[in-house]
Amino acid sequence: MFSWLGRTASSCLSPLSQYARMNKDDEEEVLGGEDDALLWSKDLEKHSHGEFSFAVVQANAVLEDQSQVETGRHATFVGVYDGHGGPEASRYISEHLFSHLLRLARENGAMSEDILRSAFSETENGFLTLVRRAYAIRPVIAAIGSCCLVGVIWKGTVYVANLGDSRAVIGCLDRSNKIVAEQLTKEHNASMEEVRKELRNLHPEDSQIVVMKQGVWRIKGIIQVSRSIGDAYLKRPEFALDPTFPRFHLPEPIRRPVLRADPTIVTRRLQPNDRFLIFASDGLWEYLTNQEAVEIVYSKPRPGIARRLLLSALAKAAQTRQIPYNEIKKLDQGVRRHVHDDITIVVIFIDHTMLENKDTSPELSVRGFVDTVGPSNFDFPQGKIDM
């Protein structure tokens, strides 16, 4: 009966049937969320190809989601980093991946899938170097990792790279002028048969490479995502954790990496019927389908749309847990994780007039849950790379 809430059932639970009978006015009141201290949002800012909306809600004791939007004169970068085990890996990615990408793009004079892969690789190597330096003093850092979802829009093309189970979805109009969802990312989660098959093929000698534990498929009985930045103990034997860390201890040392850090990348030329992209951590997709999400974005006003998506997910979480959202808002960090995960959402609108006219936008750097907008260093030199 949700004893972790520290309240009696009568004080915080509401029957699901009662919630389901709410009319639209009541739903709007629940979706207000104005006094939710753990919810941050940025209504609308300009980027190189239109406008964007940004929202984050914290559930863990320390926010493990990190995120950023970097806008340049002719390019836009989106990063959503869903950490696990702690915030160190997602913070490291937020501080380093974009700078690696920027340097590599300048050196090569273009954007490409290979440049994205190299930026991910340098970020992974840098974090593992940090783990090596800290391991003797704080060995649990070897069990900290992060999913990593990145989008780059440049010269009318969107590049999307993904590790883990965050997701990018594009909303586009079909021939009957209805909005439809197209998922751009491939997810790396052991809940998917395709991922389990891949792992078994890569590790035929290991009968315990994927294990059903408490009704959930997990790699080595521990983790669901099969690709990440960090999680060093599942990649290199030197970072093995002993039985004093029972959650992460492996009975036998790994012979080769169990998890990977090479992203799945998709490149798509933006089409006239493409309207917007949604980048979000898995906390959103736990409660909304791709189609539900694009219909909300398409049918509602642009200002605050990422916040509306987020609150729609929280309303679904409230239904599932049979707890009014007004009660969820009162829960402290950590306790709130029993209801929903940290959730990050970035909605990128595509303005085709800007694409055609090659208008420039302000150079901005926006970090999730930091209520400021600062200048960006997204300024590629003219003649070397026209971003």
C-alpha positions, 0 to 999 in steps of 0.5 A: 500500500505504498508504505514508502510514501510515509502516508496512509492510503486514505491520505494519498491514494485515489481510485483509478476509476475516479481519476479516469472519470475526470473531465478535460477541465479537471485534467488541465488542472492536474496538468498545471504543474506550476508548483512542482519544484522538481519540474524545470522547463524552457518554453521556446527558444530559437535554433538554426532550423526553427524553435525548441521546447525543453523540460526536465523532471527530477525523481532520483535523490540526485538528478541522473538525467543530464541534457543540453541544446546547443544552437549555432548559426546554421546547426543545432545539437541536442543531447539527452544523457540518462544516467544510472548508478549515479550522475557522474557519467551523464555529467561527464558526457554533458561536459565533454561530448559536444566539445569533442564533436565540435573539434572533430567537425572543425578538423574535418570541415563537415559533419558525418556519421564517422565524426559522431562515432569518434566523438562517442569513442573519445567520450567513453575513453575519457570517462574510463580514464576518470574511472581508472584514476578514481577506482582505488579510492571509490571503486563503485564509480566502475558501476556508474554509466549513462545512456546517450542520445544525440541529434545534430541538424546541419544543412537540412540533414538530421544525424541521430546517434544512440546508446541505450534506451532513450528515443528520438521520434520524428512527427511528419504528415502523411498523404492525408495530412495526418500527423504520424510518428516515425521512430529514428532510434534503435534501442539497446535494451535486454527487454527486446528479443533482438538485443537478447539474440545479439548478446547470445550470438556475441557471447555463446560461451556464457549461458548467463549473458541474459537472465530473467530476474524479477520478471525483467530481462537483465544482462548478467542479471544486473542491467537492462541496457546493452550499450552505454558510456561507462559501466566499466565493470562490465567492459574491462576485468580490471574494474571488477567489483568484489562481493562487498558490492553484491549488486554489481559483483560478478561470480566470474570475471568477464573475458571481454566487454559485455556492454558496448559503447558504439552508437547506432546512427541514423541519417535522414534528410529532412523532408517538407512534411517533417514537422518536429523531432522529440528527443526523450529519455525512456521515462517518457516512453514508459507512459506515452506511445510514439503516436500519442506523443506526436499527436500531443505536440501537433495538436497543442500550442508550441509554447511549453509543449515539452512541459505538456508532454512531460505532464501528460506522462506524469498524469499517466504515472499518477493513473498507474500508481493511483496517486493524484498528481497533486500528491506526487508533487509533494514527494521528495527526491528519491521517494518520488523515484518509486512513482516515475523516473527522471524524465527529459524531453526536447522538442525541436520544431522544423521551420522549412522557411528557415531551411530554404532561406538559410536564416541564422539563429542566436548562438545559445547553450541551454542545459536541462534543469539550469534555468538560464540561457547562455552563449554558445561556442557553436561558431565554426569558422567560415570557409572551413565548415559552414554550420 
